[in-house]
């Protein structure tokens, strides 16, 4: 696994889409296992590895050397009866899903201190090993979220109750029994750096978290995309099976749950905490790309976590975000920058506000240097709260509308969260959600199709046919807008929200004018990507006043960009002057001839026709003017002198000068012919 740089020379940019590799995709369904086996022949060894390469400044995900579009679905196996696992995965494959997103709850697999169950010996729903093999057997790719914390309304945020009994977590027995999350897990949704500081200060938490991640990494390492694994597939004859080597399915690993970093902070404690988590995965032998989910990316913007390893290191760290329907959002909230759709409640379709919010989110995610725009949670519905059987849902058509708007705005990885309604096991309920975890998702618990399945299926058909091309493409912009959220010295959250609103308004005005902008982060993006925009707009909000100040990194990058662009312009003008001088020399010093052919681009015959037409038009104007002013003394009877007389004089003077130049040019042509 690596991050590479690739800048193909002479690549042509199309107006809307640019692609370098054609798409070849195959929908692979479940493969049954037969009784007999045959010895395999000489199999082809598939290419292994996952890379994020820089293609003309755009990060591009490649699996086995081929661009890959992540069309994923969340699969909460701990909420689905094990006898329905294969049926559910088969339905996912039929809908064109190519990647499975697994949350792996700590408290589900280590119910007692030091007693791990990954094979289902205490509960068949805990057979993670069998599930991983089935996912590989069905040719899915894989995303995992081992925590330590996981969200999605799971009990105690995924932390084991025996661990929460320690005083470090400041939880009472009643709070643990009710399934509440620890205080620092709640704090992480507001200030992840402060929560990470508390986690690091707790030796109990860090010791057990490292042990858990190392244990689960040992279960996952075999399925890394850098490895070859064996699967069983049908043989040539009926009833026969054969072994085949394929690339491991594991692509990405999410670190912890969602994060939130107040702007203006470098978050060094969060960087240290994430480094500890990644180190524990490495000790378990797992080498994979890592990312974090940042729900408020549209407001906060995306900047590297201070002190974290560089994105080009062996473990790149990317940002993903989410878009979830929220029926409680008011029009005032929905009209501002938000990752949640609130204007589509009560069965209505997406509004222009929702569409603008989707495009804004996609543009924000596209500012990363080494990670493609990734939506790690997408849902056009909402879940049933505790004590209820169903929530208010928008129109089923919104699943297709919202996802296509995201794809058209540049999203290159999307996870349906969820694709299927699930059932929380008995005794694992939480106060925030009903036991029947119903979202009115495209599939119900048994895998039956619902009204929203059409949107997922159509996306699957598109991505199955054109996924590689989409993964290698990007939306071509008309101009760039400096991302104020990542490029300014921000003092508080209100200023940051002001910058986000200012940028969204610019995007809406540009869309009304028929232009497509993109956000640029001068301090983080490569210079070749910035040079792609002939115009870069630096907005200065009027309300910011004296608080507006670019960061030192952004200022230095913009100065370098301007210097490089001016140097290129000087070189271009010098080359242009040399080309003109060469043409003049080839024509024997006929400067007038070269000038007229190079600038005007007309032949002698066409010039003569136009001059004759201009003379006749001038004569008609003179006759009309003289007829209109008969008997009246005029300074120049062939032209009327009014408030535009000076302009007419200049036009007449230029016309006479052009006639004289034409006469000289014609004489030069005659001399050259002789």
C-alpha positions as CSV (number, residue, x, y, z in Angstrom):
1,X,0.0,0.0,0.0
2,X,1.4,3.3,-1.0
3,X,0.7,6.9,-2.1
4,X,2.2,7.8,-5.4
5,X,2.6,10.8,-7.6
6,X,1.7,10.6,-11.3
7,X,1.6,13.5,-13.7
8,X,1.1,12.4,-17.3
9,X,2.4,15.0,-19.7
10,X,0.1,16.4,-22.4
11,X,-3.2,15.1,-20.9
12,X,-6.2,16.9,-22.3
13,X,-8.9,18.3,-20.1
14,X,-12.4,17.8,-21.2
15,X,-15.1,20.3,-20.4
16,X,-17.0,18.2,-17.9
17,X,-15.3,14.9,-17.3
18,X,-11.7,13.7,-17.7
19,X,-10.7,10.1,-17.6
20,X,-7.5,8.2,-18.3
21,X,-8.6,4.5,-18.1
22,X,-11.7,2.9,-19.5
23,X,-14.0,1.0,-17.1
24,X,-14.3,-2.8,-17.0
25,X,-16.5,-4.0,-14.2
26,X,-18.2,-7.3,-13.5
27,X,-21.0,-8.0,-11.0
28,X,-20.0,-11.2,-9.2
29,X,-22.7,-13.1,-7.4
30,X,-22.5,-15.6,-4.6
31,X,-20.5,-18.7,-5.5
32,X,-21.8,-22.0,-4.1
33,X,-19.4,-24.5,-2.5
34,X,-19.6,-28.1,-3.9
35,X,-18.4,-31.4,-2.5
36,X,-15.7,-32.5,-4.9
37,X,-12.4,-30.7,-5.6
38,X,-10.1,-30.7,-8.5
39,X,-6.5,-29.7,-8.6
40,X,-6.2,-26.2,-10.1
41,X,-4.2,-25.6,-13.2
42,X,-1.6,-22.8,-13.6
43,X,-3.6,-19.8,-12.3
44,X,-2.9,-16.2,-13.2
45,X,-1.5,-14.3,-10.2
46,X,-3.7,-11.1,-9.9
47,X,-2.2,-7.8,-9.1
48,X,-2.3,-6.9,-5.4
49,X,-2.2,-3.7,-3.4
50,X,-4.2,-0.5,-3.0
51,X,-2.8,2.9,-4.0
52,X,-3.9,6.5,-4.0
53,X,-2.1,8.1,-6.8
54,X,-2.0,11.8,-7.8
55,X,-3.3,12.1,-11.4
56,X,-2.8,15.8,-12.4
57,X,-3.2,16.8,-8.8
58,X,-6.3,14.7,-8.2
59,X,-6.2,11.8,-5.7
60,X,-7.3,8.6,-7.4
61,X,-8.0,5.3,-5.6
62,X,-6.6,2.2,-7.4
63,X,-7.0,-1.4,-6.5
64,X,-4.7,-3.8,-8.3
65,X,-3.6,-1.0,-10.5
66,X,-7.1,-0.2,-11.8
67,X,-9.2,2.9,-10.7
68,X,-11.8,1.7,-8.2
69,X,-15.2,3.4,-7.3
70,X,-16.3,2.4,-3.8
71,X,-20.1,1.6,-4.0
72,X,-20.5,0.3,-0.5
73,X,-23.2,-0.8,2.0
74,X,-23.1,-0.9,5.8
75,X,-23.7,-4.4,7.0
76,X,-24.4,-4.7,10.8
77,X,-24.0,-8.4,11.1
78,X,-24.5,-8.2,14.9
79,X,-28.1,-7.0,14.2
80,X,-28.9,-9.6,11.5
81,X,-29.6,-13.2,12.3
82,X,-26.6,-15.4,11.0
83,X,-28.9,-17.5,8.9
84,X,-29.8,-14.4,6.8
85,X,-26.2,-13.3,6.2
86,X,-25.7,-15.0,2.9
87,X,-29.2,-14.0,1.7
88,X,-28.5,-10.3,2.6
89,X,-25.1,-10.3,0.9
90,X,-26.6,-11.9,-2.3
91,X,-29.2,-9.1,-2.4
92,X,-26.4,-6.5,-2.0
93,X,-24.5,-8.1,-4.9
94,X,-27.7,-8.0,-7.1
95,X,-28.0,-4.3,-6.4
96,X,-24.4,-3.6,-7.7
97,X,-22.8,-3.2,-4.3
98,X,-19.0,-3.9,-4.6
99,X,-17.9,-3.1,-1.0
100,X,-19.1,-4.2,2.4
101,X,-18.7,-1.7,5.3
102,X,-18.4,-3.6,8.7
103,X,-18.6,-2.1,12.1
104,X,-16.9,-4.4,14.6
105,X,-18.1,-3.7,18.1
106,X,-15.5,-4.3,20.9
107,X,-18.2,-5.1,23.5
108,X,-19.7,-7.7,21.1
109,X,-16.5,-9.7,20.7
110,X,-15.0,-9.3,24.1
111,X,-18.0,-9.7,26.5
112,X,-15.6,-10.7,29.3
113,X,-12.2,-9.3,30.1
114,X,-9.6,-11.1,27.9
115,X,-12.1,-13.6,26.3
116,X,-12.4,-12.9,22.6
117,X,-14.9,-14.6,20.4
118,X,-14.3,-14.2,16.7
119,X,-15.5,-17.6,15.6
120,X,-19.0,-17.7,17.1
121,X,-18.3,-20.2,19.9
122,X,-20.4,-18.2,22.4
123,X,-22.9,-16.8,19.8
124,X,-23.2,-17.5,16.1
125,X,-23.7,-13.8,15.5
126,X,-20.1,-13.3,16.6
127,X,-18.6,-15.5,13.8
128,X,-16.5,-12.7,12.3
129,X,-14.1,-15.2,10.7
130,X,-16.8,-17.0,8.8
131,X,-18.3,-13.6,7.6
132,X,-15.0,-12.4,6.4
133,X,-14.4,-15.5,4.3
134,X,-17.9,-15.3,2.9
135,X,-17.3,-11.6,1.9
136,X,-14.1,-12.6,0.1
137,X,-15.8,-15.6,-1.5
138,X,-18.5,-13.3,-3.0
139,X,-15.8,-11.0,-4.4
140,X,-16.8,-8.0,-2.3
141,X,-14.2,-5.4,-1.2
142,X,-14.1,-4.5,2.5
143,X,-14.1,-1.5,4.8
144,X,-13.9,-2.1,8.6
145,X,-14.5,0.1,11.6
146,X,-13.0,-1.6,14.7
147,X,-13.4,1.4,17.0
148,X,-12.5,1.4,19.9
149,X,-15.7,3.4,19.7
150,X,-18.5,2.9,17.1
151,X,-21.6,5.0,16.8
152,X,-24.9,4.3,15.1
153,X,-26.7,4.0,18.4
154,X,-24.9,0.9,19.5
155,X,-24.8,0.0,23.2
156,X,-22.2,2.0,25.3
157,X,-20.7,3.3,22.1
158,X,-19.1,-0.1,21.6
159,X,-17.0,-0.1,24.9
160,X,-17.4,-3.3,27.1
161,X,-19.4,-2.8,30.3
162,X,-16.6,-4.5,32.4
163,X,-14.2,-1.8,31.1
164,X,-16.6,1.1,31.8
165,X,-16.8,-0.1,35.4
166,X,-13.4,1.4,36.0
167,X,-13.5,4.9,37.7
168,X,-11.6,6.4,34.7
169,X,-14.9,6.5,32.7
170,X,-16.9,8.2,35.4
171,X,-20.0,6.2,34.8
172,X,-22.5,4.8,37.3
173,X,-23.8,1.2,37.2
174,X,-27.2,2.4,36.1
175,X,-25.8,4.4,33.2
176,X,-23.8,1.4,32.1
177,X,-26.9,-0.9,32.4
178,X,-28.9,1.6,30.3
179,X,-26.4,1.4,27.5
180,X,-25.3,5.0,27.6
181,X,-22.0,6.2,26.1
182,X,-19.2,7.4,28.4
183,X,-18.8,11.2,28.8
184,X,-15.6,11.4,26.7
185,X,-17.4,9.6,23.8
186,X,-20.0,12.4,23.9
187,X,-17.2,15.0,24.2
188,X,-15.5,13.6,21.1
189,X,-18.5,14.7,19.0
190,X,-17.9,18.3,20.1
191,X,-14.1,18.5,20.7
192,X,-12.1,15.4,19.7
193,X,-8.9,16.9,20.8
194,X,-10.1,17.3,24.4
195,X,-11.6,13.8,24.4
196,X,-8.3,12.4,23.0
197,X,-6.4,14.2,25.8
198,X,-8.6,12.4,28.4
199,X,-8.2,9.0,26.7
200,X,-4.4,9.4,26.6
201,X,-4.4,10.4,30.3
202,X,-6.2,7.1,31.1
203,X,-3.7,4.2,31.2
204,X,-6.6,1.8,31.6
205,X,-8.3,3.0,28.4
206,X,-5.1,3.0,26.3
207,X,-3.9,-0.4,27.5
208,X,-7.2,-2.2,26.8
209,X,-7.8,-0.3,23.5
210,X,-4.3,-1.3,22.2
211,X,-5.0,-4.9,23.2
212,X,-8.4,-4.9,21.4
213,X,-7.1,-3.4,18.2
214,X,-4.2,-5.7,18.0
215,X,-6.5,-8.7,18.5
216,X,-8.9,-7.7,15.8
217,X,-6.1,-6.7,13.5
218,X,-4.8,-10.2,13.6
219,X,-8.2,-11.4,12.4
220,X,-8.2,-8.9,9.5
221,X,-4.5,-8.9,8.4
222,X,-5.0,-12.0,6.3
223,X,-7.5,-10.1,4.1
224,X,-5.3,-7.1,3.4
225,X,-5.3,-6.0,-0.2
226,X,-1.6,-6.5,-0.2
227,X,-2.1,-10.3,0.2
228,X,-3.3,-13.1,-2.0
229,X,-6.0,-15.3,-0.5
230,X,-7.6,-18.6,-1.7
231,X,-11.3,-19.0,-2.4
232,X,-13.3,-21.9,-3.8
233,X,-15.2,-21.6,-7.1
234,X,-17.0,-24.0,-9.5
235,X,-14.7,-26.2,-11.6
236,X,-15.0,-27.0,-15.3
237,X,-17.3,-30.0,-14.7
238,X,-20.5,-30.0,-12.8
239,X,-20.0,-30.8,-9.2
240,X,-16.4,-29.9,-9.2
241,X,-14.7,-27.1,-7.3
242,X,-11.3,-25.5,-7.6
243,X,-9.1,-23.2,-5.6
244,X,-8.4,-19.7,-6.9
245,X,-6.1,-16.9,-5.8
246,X,-7.6,-13.5,-5.5
247,X,-6.5,-10.2,-4.0
248,X,-7.5,-9.6,-0.4
249,X,-10.7,-7.5,-0.1
250,X,-9.7,-5.2,2.8
251,X,-9.3,-1.6,1.5
252,X,-9.8,0.9,4.3
253,X,-9.9,1.0,8.1
254,X,-11.7,3.7,10.0
255,X,-10.0,5.0,13.2
256,X,-12.4,5.4,16.1
257,X,-15.8,6.9,15.5
258,X,-16.6,10.4,14.3
259,X,-14.4,13.4,15.1
260,X,-14.9,17.1,15.5
261,X,-12.0,19.6,15.7
262,X,-12.7,23.2,16.6
263,X,-11.1,25.5,14.0
264,X,-8.0,27.3,14.9
265,X,-6.7,24.3,16.9
266,X,-4.0,22.0,15.7
267,X,-5.3,19.0,17.7
268,X,-1.9,17.6,18.8
269,X,-3.6,15.2,21.3
270,X,-5.9,13.8,18.7
271,X,-2.9,13.2,16.5
272,X,-1.1,11.3,19.2
273,X,-4.2,9.3,20.0
274,X,-4.7,8.3,16.4
275,X,-1.1,7.4,16.1
276,X,-1.5,5.0,19.1
277,X,-4.5,3.4,17.4
278,X,-2.7,2.9,14.2
279,X,0.3,1.5,16.0
280,X,-1.9,-1.1,17.7
281,X,-3.2,-2.2,14.2
282,X,0.3,-2.4,12.9
283,X,1.3,-4.7,15.8
284,X,-1.5,-7.0,14.7
285,X,0.0,-7.2,11.2
286,X,-2.6,-5.0,9.5
287,X,-1.4,-2.6,6.8
288,X,-4.2,-0.6,5.2
289,X,-5.3,2.9,4.3
290,X,-6.9,4.7,7.3
291,X,-9.5,7.4,7.4
292,X,-11.7,9.3,9.9
293,X,-15.3,10.3,9.7
294,X,-15.9,14.0,10.1
295,X,-19.6,14.8,10.0
296,X,-19.2,18.6,10.0
297,X,-16.7,18.7,7.2
298,X,-18.9,21.2,5.3
299,X,-18.7,23.7,8.2
300,X,-15.2,23.0,9.6
301,X,-13.4,22.3,6.3
302,X,-10.6,19.8,6.0
303,X,-7.1,20.5,7.3
304,X,-4.4,18.0,8.4
305,X,-4.5,17.1,12.0
306,X,-1.6,18.9,13.7
307,X,1.3,16.6,14.5
308,X,-0.1,13.7,12.5
309,X,2.2,11.8,10.2
310,X,2.4,13.2,6.7
311,X,-0.2,11.9,4.2
312,X,2.6,10.4,2.1
313,X,3.6,8.1,5.0
314,X,2.9,4.3,5.1
315,X,-0.4,5.0,6.7
316,X,-2.2,7.9,5.0
317,X,-4.9,9.5,7.0
318,X,-8.0,10.7,5.0
319,X,-11.2,12.5,5.9
320,X,-14.7,11.2,5.0
321,X,-18.0,12.8,5.8
322,X,-21.7,12.0,5.8
323,X,-25.1,13.1,4.6
324,X,-28.1,11.9,6.6
325,X,-31.7,12.9,6.4
326,X,-32.9,14.8,9.5
327,X,-36.7,15.3,9.9
328,X,-36.2,17.6,12.8
329,X,-34.1,20.2,11.0
330,X,-35.9,23.5,10.6
331,X,-35.8,25.5,7.3
332,X,-33.5,28.0,9.0
333,X,-31.0,25.2,9.8
334,X,-31.5,23.6,6.4
335,X,-30.7,26.8,4.6
336,X,-27.3,27.0,6.3
337,X,-24.4,24.8,5.7
338,X,-25.2,21.3,7.0
339,X,-24.5,17.7,6.2
340,X,-28.1,16.8,7.0
341,X,-31.1,17.3,4.7
342,X,-33.9,19.0,6.6
343,X,-36.0,20.5,3.9
344,X,-37.2,17.2,2.5
345,X,-39.5,16.1,5.2
346,X,-43.1,15.0,4.9
347,X,-42.6,13.1,1.7
348,X,-41.4,16.0,-0.5
349,X,-38.5,15.8,-3.0
350,X,-35.1,17.4,-2.5
351,X,-35.1,21.1,-2.7
352,X,-32.6,23.5,-4.3
353,X,-31.2,24.1,-0.8
354,X,-30.6,20.4,-0.4
355,X,-28.9,20.2,-3.8
356,X,-26.7,23.1,-2.9
357,X,-25.7,21.5,0.4
358,X,-24.8,18.2,-1.4
359,X,-22.6,20.0,-4.0
360,X,-21.0,22.1,-1.3
361,X,-20.1,19.0,0.7
362,X,-18.6,17.2,-2.3
363,X,-16.5,20.3,-3.1
364,X,-15.3,20.4,0.5
365,X,-14.2,16.7,0.4
366,X,-12.4,17.3,-2.9
367,X,-9.9,19.7,-1.3
368,X,-7.8,16.8,0.1
369,X,-4.4,16.2,-1.3
370,X,-4.1,12.4,-0.9
371,X,-7.6,11.1,-0.4
372,X,-10.5,10.9,-2.9
373,X,-13.9,12.5,-2.0
374,X,-15.5,9.9,0.3
375,X,-19.0,9.8,1.8
376,X,-18.8,7.2,4.5
377,X,-22.4,7.5,5.5
378,X,-25.3,8.3,3.1
379,X,-29.0,7.9,3.9
380,X,-32.1,9.7,2.5
381,X,-34.1,8.3,5.4
382,X,-34.0,8.2,9.2
383,X,-34.3,5.6,12.0
384,X,-37.3,4.9,14.3
385,X,-36.7,6.4,17.7
386,X,-37.2,4.5,20.9
387,X,-40.9,3.8,21.6
388,X,-41.8,4.2,18.0
389,X,-42.2,1.8,15.1
390,X,-41.5,4.1,12.2
391,X,-40.1,7.6,11.5
392,X,-41.4,10.3,9.1
393,X,-39.7,9.6,5.8
394,X,-39.2,11.7,2.7
395,X,-39.9,10.7,-0.9
396,X,-38.3,7.4,-2.0
397,X,-37.0,9.2,-5.2
398,X,-34.6,11.2,-3.0
399,X,-32.2,8.2,-2.7
400,X,-31.5,8.4,-6.4
401,X,-31.7,12.2,-6.7
402,X,-29.3,12.8,-3.8
403,X,-26.8,10.1,-4.8
404,X,-26.7,11.3,-8.4
405,X,-26.1,14.8,-7.3
406,X,-23.2,13.7,-5.2
407,X,-21.7,11.6,-8.0
408,X,-22.1,14.6,-10.4
409,X,-20.4,16.8,-7.9
410,X,-17.3,14.6,-7.6
411,X,-17.9,12.1,-4.9
412,X,-15.9,8.9,-5.7
413,X,-16.9,6.7,-2.8
414,X,-20.3,6.3,-1.2
415,X,-21.6,4.1,1.7
416,X,-25.3,3.4,2.1
417,X,-25.8,3.6,5.8
418,X,-27.8,1.5,6.1
419,X,-28.9,-0.5,3.0
420,X,-31.0,-2.8,5.2
421,X,-33.3,-2.6,8.2
422,X,-31.9,-4.6,11.2
423,X,-32.9,-5.9,14.6
424,X,-31.0,-5.1,17.8
425,X,-30.3,-8.3,19.9
426,X,-32.3,-8.8,23.1
427,X,-30.6,-7.1,26.0
428,X,-28.6,-4.7,23.8
429,X,-31.2,-2.0,23.3
430,X,-30.3,1.7,23.8
431,X,-32.5,4.6,25.0
432,X,-32.1,6.4,21.6
433,X,-33.4,3.9,19.2
434,X,-36.1,1.2,18.9
435,X,-35.1,-2.4,19.0
436,X,-36.3,-2.9,15.4
437,X,-33.7,-0.6,13.9
438,X,-35.9,0.5,11.1
439,X,-34.8,3.1,8.6
440,X,-37.3,2.2,5.8
441,X,-34.1,1.2,4.0
442,X,-34.1,-0.2,0.4
443,X,-34.1,-3.7,1.9
444,X,-36.0,-5.0,5.0
445,X,-34.6,-7.4,7.6
446,X,-35.3,-10.5,5.4
447,X,-33.7,-8.9,2.3
448,X,-37.0,-8.0,0.6
449,X,-36.9,-5.0,-1.7
450,X,-38.6,-1.7,-0.8
451,X,-39.6,1.4,-2.7
452,X,-36.0,2.9,-2.4
453,X,-34.3,-0.1,-3.9
454,X,-34.6,1.4,-7.4
455,X,-32.2,4.2,-6.8
456,X,-29.5,1.9,-5.4
457,X,-30.0,-0.6,-8.3
458,X,-29.6,2.2,-10.9
459,X,-26.5,3.4,-9.3
460,X,-25.2,-0.1,-9.2
461,X,-25.7,-0.5,-13.0
462,X,-24.0,2.8,-13.6
463,X,-21.0,2.0,-11.4
464,X,-20.7,-1.6,-12.6
465,X,-20.3,-0.4,-16.2
466,X,-18.4,2.9,-15.7
467,X,-17.0,2.7,-12.2
468,X,-13.3,2.7,-13.2
469,X,-13.9,5.8,-15.5
470,X,-15.7,7.6,-12.7
471,X,-13.0,6.8,-10.2
472,X,-10.4,8.3,-12.6
473,X,-12.4,11.4,-13.5
474,X,-13.1,14.7,-11.8
475,X,-15.5,17.6,-12.4
476,X,-13.8,20.3,-14.5
477,X,-14.2,23.7,-12.9
478,X,-14.3,27.2,-14.4
479,X,-12.5,28.9,-11.6
480,X,-11.3,28.3,-8.0
481,X,-12.4,29.7,-4.7
482,X,-9.9,29.8,-1.9
483,X,-11.2,27.6,1.0
484,X,-11.5,30.2,3.8
485,X,-12.2,27.4,6.4
486,X,-8.7,25.9,5.8
487,X,-6.8,29.0,4.8
488,X,-7.5,31.6,7.4
489,X,-6.5,32.3,10.9
490,X,-9.9,31.6,12.6
491,X,-10.7,32.8,16.1
492,X,-14.0,31.1,16.9
493,X,-16.8,28.9,15.4
494,X,-19.0,31.9,14.4
495,X,-16.3,33.2,12.1
496,X,-15.8,29.8,10.6
497,X,-19.5,29.5,9.9
498,X,-19.5,32.9,8.4
499,X,-16.7,31.8,6.0
500,X,-18.7,28.7,5.1
501,X,-21.8,30.6,4.3
502,X,-19.9,33.1,2.2
503,X,-18.4,30.3,0.1
504,X,-21.8,28.6,-0.3
505,X,-23.3,31.9,-1.6
506,X,-20.5,32.3,-4.1
507,X,-21.2,28.8,-5.3
508,X,-24.9,29.5,-5.7
509,X,-24.3,32.7,-7.7
510,X,-21.8,30.9,-9.9
511,X,-24.3,28.2,-10.6
512,X,-26.9,30.7,-11.6
513,X,-24.4,32.3,-14.0
514,X,-23.6,28.9,-15.5
515,X,-20.2,28.5,-14.0
516,X,-18.8,25.5,-12.0
517,X,-16.3,26.6,-9.2
518,X,-14.1,24.4,-7.0
519,X,-12.6,25.0,-3.6
520,X,-8.8,25.2,-3.5
521,X,-6.6,24.8,-0.4
522,X,-3.3,26.5,-1.3
523,X,-1.5,25.2,1.8
524,X,-2.4,21.5,1.2
525,X,-2.9,20.9,-2.5
526,X,-0.1,20.5,-5.0
527,X,0.9,23.5,-7.2
528,X,0.0,21.7,-10.4
529,X,-3.6,21.4,-9.2
530,X,-3.8,25.1,-8.4
531,X,-2.4,26.0,-11.8
532,X,-5.4,24.2,-13.4
533,X,-7.5,27.3,-12.6
534,X,-6.9,30.4,-14.7
535,X,-8.8,32.4,-12.1
536,X,-8.7,31.9,-8.3
537,X,-11.1,34.0,-6.2
538,X,-10.1,35.0,-2.7
539,X,-13.4,36.1,-1.0
540,X,-13.2,38.5,2.0
541,X,-16.4,38.5,4.0
542,X,-17.4,42.0,4.9
543,X,-18.5,40.9,8.4
544,X,-15.1,39.5,9.1
545,X,-13.5,42.9,9.4
546,X,-10.1,43.0,10.9
547,X,-10.4,39.3,11.9
548,X,-9.7,38.2,8.3
549,X,-6.2,37.0,7.9
550,X,-4.7,34.2,5.7
551,X,-2.5,31.6,7.4
552,X,1.2,31.9,6.7
553,X,1.1,28.6,4.7
554,X,-1.7,29.8,2.5
555,X,0.0,33.1,1.9
556,X,3.3,31.5,1.0
557,X,1.5,29.1,-1.4
558,X,-0.4,31.9,-3.2
559,X,2.8,33.9,-3.6
560,X,4.6,30.9,-5.1
561,X,1.6,30.3,-7.4
562,X,1.6,33.9,-8.7
563,X,5.4,33.9,-9.2
564,X,5.2,30.6,-11.1
565,X,2.3,31.8,-13.3
566,X,4.0,35.1,-14.1
567,X,7.1,33.2,-15.1
568,X,5.1,30.9,-17.4
569,X,3.4,33.9,-19.0
570,X,6.8,35.5,-19.7
571,X,8.0,32.3,-21.2
572,X,4.9,32.0,-23.3
573,X,5.2,35.6,-24.6
574,X,8.9,35.0,-25.4
575,X,8.1,31.9,-27.4
576,X,5.3,33.8,-29.2
577,X,7.6,36.6,-30.1
578,X,10.2,34.1,-31.4
579,X,7.6,32.4,-33.6
580,X,6.5,35.7,-35.1
581,X,10.1,36.7,-35.8
582,X,10.6,33.3,-37.5
583,X,7.6,33.9,-39.7
584,X,8.8,37.4,-40.7
585,X,12.2,36.0,-41.6
586,X,10.7,33.3,-43.8
587,X,8.6,35.9,-45.7
588,X,11.7,38.0,-46.5
589,X,11.0,40.8,-44.1
590,X,7.5,41.5,-45.3
591,X,6.3,42.6,-41.8
592,X,3.0,44.1,-43.1
593,X,2.2,40.8,-44.9
594,X,2.9,38.7,-41.8
595,X,1.0,41.0,-39.5
596,X,-2.1,41.0,-41.6
597,X,-2.2,37.3,-42.1
598,X,-1.4,36.5,-38.5
599,X,-3.7,39.0,-36.9
600,X,-6.5,39.5,-39.4
601,X,-6.2,36.1,-41.1
602,X,-7.7,37.1,-44.5
603,X,-6.7,36.6,-48.1
604,X,-6.2,39.4,-50.6
605,X,-9.4,38.5,-52.5
606,X,-11.5,38.6,-49.4
607,X,-10.0,41.8,-48.2
608,X,-10.7,43.5,-51.6
609,X,-14.4,42.4,-51.4
610,X,-14.8,43.8,-47.9
611,X,-13.1,47.1,-48.8
612,X,-15.5,47.5,-51.8
613,X,-18.5,46.8,-49.6
614,X,-17.3,49.3,-47.0
615,X,-16.8,52.0,-49.7
616,X,-20.4,51.5,-51.0
617,X,-21.7,51.6,-47.4
618,X,-19.8,54.8,-46.7
619,X,-21.1,56.4,-49.9
620,X,-24.7,55.6,-49.0
621,X,-24.3,57.1,-45.5
622,X,-22.9,60.3,-47.0
623,X,-25.8,60.6,-49.5
624,X,-28.3,60.1,-46.7
625,X,-26.6,62.6,-44.4
626,X,-26.4,65.3,-47.1
627,X,-30.1,64.8,-48.0
628,X,-31.1,65.1,-44.3
629,X,-29.2,68.3,-43.7
630,X,-29.8,70.1,-47.1
631,X,-29.7,73.9,-46.7
632,X,-28.0,73.7,-43.3
633,X,-24.4,74.8,-42.8
634,X,-22.3,71.9,-41.5
635,X,-18.6,71.6,-40.8
636,X,-18.5,68.1,-42.3
637,X,-21.5,67.4,-44.5
638,X,-20.7,63.7,-44.9
639,X,-21.0,63.0,-41.2
640,X,-23.5,64.2,-38.6
641,X,-21.7,65.7,-35.6
642,X,-23.5,65.0,-32.3
643,X,-22.5,64.0,-28.8
644,X,-20.8,61.0,-30.3
645,X,-18.9,63.0,-32.9
646,X,-15.5,62.4,-31.3
647,X,-16.1,58.7,-31.5
648,X,-17.2,58.9,-35.2
649,X,-14.1,61.0,-36.0
650,X,-11.9,58.3,-34.6
651,X,-13.7,55.6,-36.5
652,X,-13.4,57.6,-39.7
653,X,-9.7,58.3,-39.1
654,X,-9.1,54.6,-38.5
655,X,-11.0,53.7,-41.6
656,X,-8.9,56.0,-43.8
657,X,-5.7,54.7,-42.2
658,X,-6.9,51.1,-42.9
659,X,-7.5,52.0,-46.6
660,X,-3.9,53.4,-46.8
661,X,-2.5,50.3,-45.2
662,X,-4.5,48.2,-47.6
663,X,-3.1,50.1,-50.5
664,X,0.5,49.6,-49.2
665,X,-0.3,45.9,-48.7
666,X,-1.6,45.5,-52.2
667,X,1.5,47.3,-53.6
668,X,3.7,44.9,-51.6
669,X,1.9,41.9,-53.0
670,X,2.4,43.2,-56.5
671,X,6.1,43.8,-55.9
672,X,6.5,40.4,-54.4
673,X,4.8,38.8,-57.4
674,X,7.1,40.6,-59.8
